[in-house]
Structure formats: C-alpha cells, structure tokens
C-alpha cells in the first residue's frame, strides 16, 4: 500500500496509545533507512534542528538522511515515548551504527515533535550525543530493518 503524502495516522489529538503508535511507526520508518519513505512523515515545509544542523523542507530532509545513512552504516534505532499532549510528542532514543573504519557508536538523544492536523510532523528538534562503543558492547543485533516485536526497548535495556 503506497504511503499517503498528505496524511500520516494516528492523528492528533494524541492519547497514550496513539502517541506510542506514532513513536513505533517513526522508529520502523527510520530503521528502513529509506530517505524518501521517511520524509513522507513530514510536512513539505517541515522545520528541523538536528544537532547543529538546521533543515527546512521535505527535500532537504531527504538529502540530510542520504548523508546520514551513508556515514552511519548498519544503523539500528530504538525510540521510546517520553511525554505527549494534543499535537506534540517528546521521545528519547538510542541508535547504534558503525563508521567506514568499522568503529561502533551508540548515539543517544531526545526529540521534540510537533504535528499538523493531518499527523504530519511540522517541527522536529533533536539533541544527540555519540558514545564510542566496542563491538562486544553492542545491544542491537537484530537483522537490519524493523526491530522485532519481542526485542527489548530502551528501558528494558537500561539505556
């Protein structure tokens, strides 16, 4: 089923259940590492801050994600709902990746999301820190793509 570029359920106002669904769907999309697919969750004029980079618009999001996943290889992400209100969601996350030299990292962060009435994200503010880890300290070992439903989340992993 093709993704609708004009709507992305669940829609605001959010409940605990729908906010949690929104977070898991975002995690699943990002774990595809498909910039075009991921960008469909954002408004055409979506406004981002990612670390020190300021990004405006869906096309710029695609370009950013292409650069990101060219650098961050074997990317695996877990997101967890932190808080929500009618049209906003706060998320904490951690992802693991390796660079071209084979060095592993775990990146930790928080995101603040704001959605329009169609469930598209119009604003994303992300703060992220990277920690070098050894290969033996990795916690995300599922095959690339969707995190299995029975895989522990951030809280269960102590992250």
C-alpha positions as CSV (number, residue, x, y, z in Angstrom):
1,X,0.0,0.0,0.0
2,X,1.6,3.3,-1.0
3,X,2.2,5.9,1.7
4,X,-0.1,9.0,1.6
5,X,2.0,12.2,1.4
6,X,-0.9,14.2,2.8
7,X,-1.8,12.3,6.0
8,X,0.0,10.1,8.5
9,X,-2.2,8.5,11.1
10,X,-2.5,8.3,14.0
11,X,-3.7,11.9,14.1
12,X,-3.7,14.5,16.9
13,X,-5.0,14.9,19.5
14,X,-2.9,12.1,20.9
15,X,-3.7,9.6,23.6
16,X,-1.1,7.4,25.3
17,X,-2.0,4.6,22.9
18,X,-1.8,6.8,19.7
19,X,1.3,8.6,20.8
20,X,3.0,5.2,21.4
21,X,1.9,4.0,18.0
22,X,3.3,7.2,16.4
23,X,6.6,6.6,18.0
24,X,6.9,3.0,17.0
25,X,5.9,3.9,13.4
26,X,8.6,6.5,13.3
27,X,11.1,4.0,14.6
28,X,10.1,1.5,12.0
29,X,10.3,4.0,9.2
30,X,13.8,5.2,10.2
31,X,15.0,1.6,10.5
32,X,14.3,1.2,6.8
33,X,17.0,3.7,6.1
34,X,14.9,4.9,3.1
35,X,15.1,8.7,3.0
36,X,12.2,9.1,0.6
37,X,9.9,6.9,2.7
38,X,10.9,8.6,6.0
39,X,10.5,12.1,4.5
40,X,6.8,11.4,3.8
41,X,6.1,11.7,7.5
42,X,7.0,15.4,7.5
43,X,5.2,18.4,6.1
44,X,6.6,19.9,2.9
45,X,7.9,22.8,4.9
46,X,8.9,20.8,8.0
47,X,11.4,22.6,10.2
48,X,14.2,20.6,11.9
49,X,17.1,21.1,14.2
50,X,19.4,18.1,14.2
51,X,22.5,18.5,16.4
52,X,23.9,21.8,14.9
53,X,22.2,21.5,11.5
54,X,19.1,23.4,10.6
55,X,16.9,21.8,7.9
56,X,13.9,23.2,6.2
57,X,11.6,21.2,3.9
58,X,11.0,17.7,2.8
59,X,13.6,17.7,0.0
60,X,16.3,18.9,2.5
61,X,15.2,16.1,4.9
62,X,15.8,13.6,2.1
63,X,19.3,15.0,1.4
64,X,20.1,15.1,5.1
65,X,19.1,11.4,5.6
66,X,21.1,10.3,2.5
67,X,24.2,11.9,4.0
68,X,23.4,10.5,7.4
69,X,23.0,6.9,6.4
70,X,26.0,7.0,4.0
71,X,28.1,7.8,7.2
72,X,26.1,5.8,9.8
73,X,26.3,2.2,8.5
74,X,24.4,-0.7,9.9
75,X,22.1,1.8,11.6
76,X,19.6,0.3,14.2
77,X,17.3,2.6,16.2
78,X,15.0,2.3,19.2
79,X,12.6,5.1,20.2
80,X,10.6,5.4,23.3
81,X,7.7,7.8,24.2
82,X,8.7,10.2,26.9
83,X,5.6,12.6,27.0
84,X,2.8,13.9,24.8
85,X,0.0,16.4,24.6
86,X,-2.6,17.2,21.9
87,X,-0.3,17.7,19.0
88,X,3.2,17.2,20.5
89,X,5.3,14.2,21.4
90,X,8.6,14.0,23.2
91,X,10.8,11.0,22.5
92,X,14.0,9.6,23.8
93,X,16.1,7.3,21.6
94,X,19.3,5.5,21.1
95,X,20.8,4.0,17.9
96,X,23.8,2.0,17.1
97,X,25.9,2.3,14.0
98,X,29.4,1.9,12.6
99,X,31.6,4.2,10.6
100,X,33.5,3.3,7.4
101,X,36.5,2.3,9.5
102,X,34.4,-0.3,11.4
103,X,34.3,1.7,14.7
104,X,31.0,1.3,16.6
105,X,28.9,4.1,18.2
106,X,25.8,4.4,20.2
107,X,24.0,7.7,19.8
108,X,21.6,8.9,22.5
109,X,19.1,11.7,22.2
110,X,15.8,13.4,22.7
111,X,13.4,14.7,20.1
112,X,10.5,17.1,20.4
113,X,7.9,16.6,17.7
114,X,5.0,18.9,16.7
115,X,2.3,17.7,14.2
116,X,-0.2,19.3,12.0
117,X,-3.9,18.2,11.9
118,X,-3.1,15.5,9.3
119,X,-0.5,13.8,11.5
120,X,2.5,15.1,9.5
121,X,5.4,16.3,11.6
122,X,5.9,20.1,11.0
123,X,8.7,20.5,13.6
124,X,11.5,18.3,14.9
125,X,14.1,19.4,17.4
126,X,16.8,16.8,18.1
127,X,19.6,16.8,20.6
128,X,22.1,13.9,20.1
129,X,25.3,12.7,21.7
130,X,27.6,10.0,20.4
131,X,29.4,7.4,22.5
132,X,32.1,5.1,21.0
133,X,31.5,1.5,22.0
134,X,33.2,-1.8,21.3
135,X,31.6,-4.3,19.0
136,X,31.1,-6.6,22.0
137,X,29.1,-3.9,23.8
138,X,26.5,-3.6,21.1
139,X,23.0,-4.3,22.2
140,X,21.1,-4.1,18.9
141,X,21.8,-7.2,16.9
142,X,18.6,-7.9,15.0
143,X,18.8,-8.1,11.2
144,X,18.7,-4.6,9.6
145,X,15.2,-3.2,9.3
146,X,12.2,-3.5,11.7
147,X,13.1,-4.1,15.4
148,X,11.5,-7.4,16.3
149,X,8.4,-7.0,18.5
150,X,10.0,-9.2,21.2
151,X,13.2,-7.2,21.3
152,X,13.8,-5.2,24.4
153,X,13.2,-1.4,24.3
154,X,15.3,1.3,25.8
155,X,14.1,1.0,29.4
156,X,14.4,-2.8,29.4
157,X,18.0,-2.5,28.1
158,X,18.9,0.0,30.8
159,X,19.5,2.7,28.2
